[in-house]
Amino acid sequence: MEKNSPETEHPVKAFGWAARDTSGVLSPFIFSRRAAGDNDVMFRVLYCGICHSDLHSIKNEWGFSTYPLVPGHEIVGVVTEVGSKVKKFKVGDRVGVGGLVGSCHSCDNCINNLESYCPTYVLTYGATYYDGTTTYGGYSDIMVASEHFVVRMPDNLPLDAAAPLLCAGITVYSPLKYFGLDKPGVHVGVVGLGGLGHVAVKFAKAFGAKVTVISTSPNKKDEAIQRLGADSFLVSHDPDQMQAAMGTMDGIIDTVSAFHPLQPLLGLVKTNGKLIMVGAPDKPLELPVFSIIMGRKMIAGSGGGGMKEMQEMIDFAAEHNITADIEVIPMDYVNTAMERLVKADVRYRFVIDIANTLKAAKN
């Protein structure tokens, strides 16, 4: 075994599932984690959510994946060890790690608690950490992260259903707050009722907003209104419904990752309205400039949030009993889950039961 193989580059033995190539097929993988340094928190992983970006990453659809790749950035568990300088956590605490495990701490973004926009941030998996080794994600038995990038999970939040909030939750919470769509009476549109969209509905309703779900699937109407609490539902390819809702919304959170036209959505927002993109289509979308000019409208983007806001979001979720709607799966079901995710066949987030099924899947 060469000196720098994943199994031997660090002192702590670890086990997970990894993709080895662009087929994206995941299989058991023995590797290693660093020992807990002075500022590190080590925890036993109990659950890890499956994010749509995991699917893109294992297949290298964004073009920057490196293999072997252990995905997972919606990671929750219980602390087993803390470094000597760790102040916020102790052994036995319930914790989580989201999309980031590093940033420079000195740029303007970091100083303003916007680590997710740091030019040199380090992703939780598939990136190069400061010691030159590859970061591995939460489809694994243990996790080590700097205290700064660890979130405290409130006791009243079930860990399995709260795990997706560490990505899906912050991805919609942050733009709702930043763009002023977090106030009672504001009319918010949510495009796409999937992993991100269903959580966006819950947060917007908790802020007191009026919420309209905009979807291509008419069969999601009852789900959106009766179960998730949306106020209304628009079928995006029904011209009469879209026409009737023209100019009624203050802002829209667009969670769709597939190619889609923006013009009809811009028609729904009021003068000075905002269309905020949080889904990431792999092809450029068309920019309907005339539609923006004629209503002083804005198309914006938002990419997660900083660690201070992440903790704020989790605490808000605990206060308002917001969790993701999940399907808990065993580790050895993960490849089937990925196939189902391609077809959007999940309501609304897969979560892997790492603690109870990872070791069984080893054999």
RACOR-V914174 format. One record per residue. N is the residue number from 1. RES is the residue in one small letter. SS is DSSP state (H for helix, E for strand, C for the rest). Layout:
n: (N & N)
res: (RES & RES)
ss: (SS & SS)
This chain:
n: (1 & 2 & 3 & 4 & 5 & 6 & 7 & 8 & 9 & 10 & 11 & 12 & 13 & 14 & 15 & 16 & 17 & 18 & 19 & 20 & 21 & 22 & 23 & 24 & 25 & 26 & 27 & 28 & 29 & 30 & 31 & 32 & 33 & 34 & 35 & 36 & 37 & 38 & 39 & 40 & 41 & 42 & 43 & 44 & 45 & 46 & 47 & 48 & 49 & 50 & 51 & 52 & 53 & 54 & 55 & 56 & 57 & 58 & 59 & 60 & 61 & 62 & 63 & 64 & 65 & 66 & 67 & 68 & 69 & 70 & 71 & 72 & 73 & 74 & 75 & 76 & 77 & 78 & 79 & 80 & 81 & 82 & 83 & 84 & 85 & 86 & 87 & 88 & 89 & 90 & 91 & 92 & 93 & 94 & 95 & 96 & 97 & 98 & 99 & 100 & 101 & 102 & 103 & 104 & 105 & 106 & 107 & 108 & 109 & 110 & 111 & 112 & 113 & 114 & 115 & 116 & 117 & 118 & 119 & 120 & 121 & 122 & 123 & 124 & 125 & 126 & 127 & 128 & 129 & 130 & 131 & 132 & 133 & 134 & 135 & 136 & 137 & 138 & 139 & 140 & 141 & 142 & 143 & 144 & 145 & 146 & 147 & 148 & 149 & 150 & 151 & 152 & 153 & 154 & 155 & 156 & 157 & 158 & 159 & 160 & 161 & 162 & 163 & 164 & 165 & 166 & 167 & 168 & 169 & 170 & 171 & 172 & 173 & 174 & 175 & 176 & 177 & 178 & 179 & 180 & 181 & 182 & 183 & 184 & 185 & 186 & 187 & 188 & 189 & 190 & 191 & 192 & 193 & 194 & 195 & 196 & 197 & 198 & 199 & 200 & 201 & 202 & 203 & 204 & 205 & 206 & 207 & 208 & 209 & 210 & 211 & 212 & 213 & 214 & 215 & 216 & 217 & 218 & 219 & 220 & 221 & 222 & 223 & 224 & 225 & 226 & 227 & 228 & 229 & 230 & 231 & 232 & 233 & 234 & 235 & 236 & 237 & 238 & 239 & 240 & 241 & 242 & 243 & 244 & 245 & 246 & 247 & 248 & 249 & 250 & 251 & 252 & 253 & 254 & 255 & 256 & 257 & 258 & 259 & 260 & 261 & 262 & 263 & 264 & 265 & 266 & 267 & 268 & 269 & 270 & 271 & 272 & 273 & 274 & 275 & 276 & 277 & 278 & 279 & 280 & 281 & 282 & 283 & 284 & 285 & 286 & 287 & 288 & 289 & 290 & 291 & 292 & 293 & 294 & 295 & 296 & 297 & 298 & 299 & 300 & 301 & 302 & 303 & 304 & 305 & 306 & 307 & 308 & 309 & 310 & 311 & 312 & 313 & 314 & 315 & 316 & 317 & 318 & 319 & 320 & 321 & 322 & 323 & 324 & 325 & 326 & 327 & 328 & 329 & 330 & 331 & 332 & 333 & 334 & 335 & 336 & 337 & 338 & 339 & 340 & 341 & 342 & 343 & 344 & 345 & 346 & 347 & 348 & 349 & 350 & 351 & 352 & 353 & 354 & 355 & 356 & 357 & 358 & 359 & 360 & 361 & 362 & 363)
res: (m & e & k & n & s & p & e & t & e & h & p & v & k & a & f & g & w & a & a & r & d & t & s & g & v & l & s & p & f & i & f & s & r & r & a & a & g & d & n & d & v & m & f & r & v & l & y & c & g & i & c & h & s & d & l & h & s & i & k & n & e & w & g & f & s & t & y & p & l & v & p & g & h & e & i & v & g & v & v & t & e & v & g & s & k & v & k & k & f & k & v & g & d & r & v & g & v & g & g & l & v & g & s & c & h & s & c & d & n & c & i & n & n & l & e & s & y & c & p & t & y & v & l & t & y & g & a & t & y & y & d & g & t & t & t & y & g & g & y & s & d & i & m & v & a & s & e & h & f & v & v & r & m & p & d & n & l & p & l & d & a & a & a & p & l & l & c & a & g & i & t & v & y & s & p & l & k & y & f & g & l & d & k & p & g & v & h & v & g & v & v & g & l & g & g & l & g & h & v & a & v & k & f & a & k & a & f & g & a & k & v & t & v & i & s & t & s & p & n & k & k & d & e & a & i & q & r & l & g & a & d & s & f & l & v & s & h & d & p & d & q & m & q & a & a & m & g & t & m & d & g & i & i & d & t & v & s & a & f & h & p & l & q & p & l & l & g & l & v & k & t & n & g & k & l & i & m & v & g & a & p & d & k & p & l & e & l & p & v & f & s & i & i & m & g & r & k & m & i & a & g & s & g & g & g & g & m & k & e & m & q & e & m & i & d & f & a & a & e & h & n & i & t & a & d & i & e & v & i & p & m & d & y & v & n & t & a & m & e & r & l & v & k & a & d & v & r & y & r & f & v & i & d & i & a & n & t & l & k & a & a & k & n)
ss: (C & C & C & C & C & C & C & C & C & C & C & E & E & E & E & E & E & E & E & C & C & C & C & C & C & E & E & E & E & E & E & E & E & C & C & C & C & C & C & E & E & E & E & E & E & E & E & E & E & C & C & H & H & H & H & H & H & H & C & C & C & C & C & C & C & C & C & C & E & C & C & C & C & C & E & E & E & E & E & E & E & E & C & C & C & C & C & C & C & C & C & C & C & E & E & E & E & C & C & E & E & E & C & C & C & C & C & H & H & H & H & C & C & C & H & H & H & C & C & C & C & E & E & C & C & C & C & E & C & C & C & C & C & E & C & C & C & C & C & E & C & E & E & E & E & E & H & H & H & C & E & E & C & C & C & C & C & C & H & H & H & H & H & H & H & H & C & H & H & H & H & H & H & H & H & H & H & H & C & C & C & C & C & C & C & C & E & E & E & E & E & C & C & C & H & H & H & H & H & H & H & H & H & H & H & H & C & C & C & E & E & E & E & E & E & C & C & H & H & H & H & H & H & H & H & H & H & C & C & C & C & E & E & E & E & C & C & C & H & H & H & H & H & H & C & C & C & C & E & E & E & E & E & E & C & C & C & C & C & C & C & C & H & H & H & H & H & H & E & E & E & E & E & E & E & E & E & C & C & C & C & C & C & C & C & C & C & C & H & H & H & H & H & C & C & C & C & E & E & E & E & C & C & C & C & C & H & H & H & H & H & H & H & H & H & H & H & H & H & C & C & C & C & C & C & E & E & E & E & C & H & H & H & H & H & H & H & H & H & H & H & H & C & C & C & C & C & C & E & E & E & E & E & H & H & H & H & C & C & H & H & H & C)
